Amino acid sequence: MDGAAKGYVVLSVLVDSSNLGWTHHDELLLDPPTTVGTSKNVYAIDLQDLLPVNRTYYRYTGSLTTPDASHVYYKPVNWIVFNEHSTANPDNVNNFRALWGSGGGNVPDAGTDANVYIKIYGTEGSVGPADLDNDADNFERDSVDHFTLELSSVGEVESIDIGHDNSGDCPGWFLDRVLIHVDGQEAEFPAYRWLAKDEDDHRIEVNLTRQEELQPTESGSLLS
């Protein structure tokens, strides 16, 4: 409808590397695009063939993992993640993994030379901003960086501000997500967006809300 709020629904099937047999997911992995930002047509497929027989799923609200046609990475997305996994041949999985990398921020010019900081909000207050820095060459493209911070307790972590000072020759930064480990618990903050003066909404700081725990939901047949 014109003027209605836009959002997305994503049906997600987790694919395990296995020699159990060829599946329809193998067909999708056989000939992927070889350059970020490009696309390829695929053969005509029946979506029923890509979905598991058992249609129970987890449902949560998140964001896009790839940009839409307007190059925007964050819009409301209702994720439906099926409990039952599919399989794909290990060679196809490894070829796809090698193409796209493992760090998540595998986007051209995704790394930053700027100084990055974080502020943490919880049920008992807030702390920061704290600089994210160590002896490593951090925040490079397709990398996962680890930091140990000695900060005051804020109780249960609820949200964060993360950003940079836009310094250096290449300050723009594509952030995939932030994981915080405290007192044996993990809090995840999906971002999937640019923090850059010359990308998307031109912001270099963003507030991220903790991703809700996945809750199982019973479902019948989603497609007919």
C-alpha positions in Angstrom: 0.0 0.0 0.0 1.2 3.5 -0.8 2.3 5.3 2.3 2.4 2.2 4.4 5.5 1.4 6.5 7.8 -0.9 4.6 9.4 -4.0 6.1 10.6 -7.5 5.1 10.0 -11.1 6.0 12.9 -13.4 5.6 12.6 -17.2 5.6 15.9 -18.7 6.7 17.1 -22.3 6.5 20.4 -23.2 8.1 22.6 -25.3 5.8 25.1 -27.8 7.2 28.1 -29.1 5.4 27.5 -32.8 4.8 28.1 -35.6 2.4 24.6 -37.0 3.0 23.5 -36.2 -0.6 22.9 -33.5 -3.1 20.1 -31.0 -2.3 18.5 -28.0 -3.9 20.8 -25.8 -1.8 23.8 -27.2 -3.6 22.3 -25.9 -6.9 22.2 -22.4 -5.4 25.9 -22.7 -4.3 27.3 -24.0 -7.6 27.7 -20.8 -9.5 27.5 -17.8 -7.2 28.5 -14.2 -8.2 32.2 -13.7 -8.0 32.2 -9.9 -7.2 30.6 -8.1 -4.4 27.6 -6.0 -5.6 26.9 -8.2 -8.7 24.2 -10.7 -9.2 23.4 -13.8 -11.3 20.1 -15.3 -12.4 19.3 -18.7 -11.0 17.3 -21.5 -12.5 13.6 -21.6 -11.9 13.0 -23.0 -8.4 10.1 -24.1 -6.3 10.4 -22.5 -2.9 8.9 -25.5 -1.3 12.0 -27.5 -2.3 14.2 -25.2 -0.3 12.1 -25.4 2.9 12.3 -28.2 5.4 9.5 -30.7 6.0 9.3 -29.7 9.7 8.1 -26.1 9.6 8.6 -25.2 13.3 10.7 -22.1 13.5 12.2 -19.3 15.7 11.0 -15.8 15.0 12.6 -12.4 15.9 12.9 -8.9 14.6 16.2 -7.9 13.1 17.7 -6.2 10.1 19.0 -6.8 6.6 22.4 -8.6 6.1 22.7 -7.2 2.6 21.6 -3.8 1.2 18.3 -3.2 -0.5 17.9 -1.5 -3.9 18.5 1.9 -2.2 21.7 0.7 -0.6 20.2 0.8 2.9 21.3 -2.0 5.3 18.8 -1.4 8.1 15.1 -1.8 7.8 12.7 -3.8 10.0 12.9 -7.5 9.2 10.8 -10.3 10.6 13.3 -13.3 10.5 11.8 -16.8 10.5 14.6 -19.3 11.1 13.5 -22.9 10.7 14.5 -25.5 13.4 15.3 -28.2 10.8 18.5 -27.8 8.9 19.3 -28.6 5.3 22.6 -29.9 3.9 25.0 -29.1 1.1 28.1 -30.7 -0.2 31.3 -29.6 1.7 33.0 -28.6 -1.5 30.2 -26.2 -2.4 30.1 -24.8 1.1 33.9 -24.2 1.2 33.9 -22.5 -2.2 31.1 -20.2 -1.1 32.9 -19.5 2.3 36.2 -18.7 0.5 34.4 -16.3 -1.8 32.6 -14.2 0.9 34.9 -14.6 3.8 34.1 -15.3 7.5 34.2 -11.9 9.2 30.9 -10.5 7.9 32.3 -7.0 6.9 33.4 -8.3 3.5 32.3 -5.1 1.7 34.6 -3.0 -0.5 36.4 -0.3 1.6 34.7 -1.6 4.8 37.7 -1.0 7.1 38.3 2.3 8.9 41.4 4.3 10.0 39.3 6.3 12.5 39.3 6.0 16.3 36.3 3.8 17.3 34.5 4.1 20.7 31.6 2.5 22.5 29.1 3.5 25.2 27.1 0.8 27.0 23.7 1.1 28.5 22.1 -1.3 31.0 19.5 -1.8 33.6 21.6 -0.1 36.2 23.1 2.8 34.3 25.6 3.5 31.5 29.4 3.6 31.0 31.6 5.2 28.5 32.5 6.3 25.9 35.4 3.9 25.9 38.0 3.7 23.2 38.3 0.4 21.3 42.0 0.0 20.8 44.9 -2.4 21.3 48.2 -3.3 19.7 46.5 -5.0 16.6 45.7 -3.4 13.3 42.0 -3.3 14.0 38.8 -2.6 11.9 40.1 -3.9 8.6 37.8 -5.3 6.0 36.5 -8.8 6.7 38.0 -8.9 10.2 36.8 -9.8 13.7 38.4 -7.6 16.4 38.5 -8.5 20.2 38.8 -6.0 23.1 38.9 -6.4 26.8 37.5 -3.5 28.7 37.5 -2.9 32.5 34.4 -0.9 33.0 31.9 -0.3 35.8 28.9 -2.6 35.8 25.7 -1.4 34.2 23.6 -4.5 35.1 22.1 -6.3 32.2 23.3 -4.8 28.9 20.4 -3.4 26.9 21.9 -1.1 24.2 25.1 0.5 23.0 26.3 3.6 21.1 29.1 2.8 18.8 30.9 5.2 16.4 34.2 6.8 15.4 35.7 10.3 15.1 35.9 10.3 11.3 39.7 10.7 11.4 42.3 9.2 9.1 42.6 8.8 5.3 39.8 6.2 5.1 37.4 6.8 8.0 34.3 5.1 6.6 33.4 1.8 8.3 31.0 -1.0 7.6 30.0 -2.6 10.8 28.5 -6.1 10.8 27.7 -6.6 14.5 28.9 -6.2 18.1 29.1 -9.0 20.6 29.6 -8.2 24.3 30.6 -10.9 26.8 30.1 -10.1 30.5 29.6 -12.4 33.5 29.4 -15.5 31.4 26.6 -14.1 29.1 26.7 -12.8 25.6 24.7 -9.9 24.2 24.5 -9.4 20.4 23.9 -6.1 18.6 23.4 -6.5 14.9 24.3 -3.5 12.8 24.8 -4.4 9.1 25.4 -0.8 8.1 27.9 1.9 7.2 29.2 4.4 9.7 30.4 6.9 7.1 29.9 10.5 6.1 29.7 9.5 2.4 27.5 6.4 2.7 23.8 5.8 3.4 22.4 8.2 6.1 25.9 9.8 6.6 26.0 8.9 10.3 29.2 8.0 12.1 27.6 7.0 15.3 24.6 4.7 15.8 22.6 3.3 18.7 22.1 -0.4 18.6 19.5 -2.4 20.6 20.3 -5.8 22.0 18.9 -8.6 19.8 16.1 -10.4 21.5 16.5 -14.1 22.4 15.0 -16.4 19.8 11.7 -17.8 21.0 10.4 -21.0 19.3 7.0 -20.7 17.6 4.9 -23.5 16.2 4.0 -23.2 12.6 2.1 -25.1 9.9 2.8 -24.9 6.2 4.0 -21.4 5.3 3.7 -21.8 1.6 1.1 -23.6 -0.4 
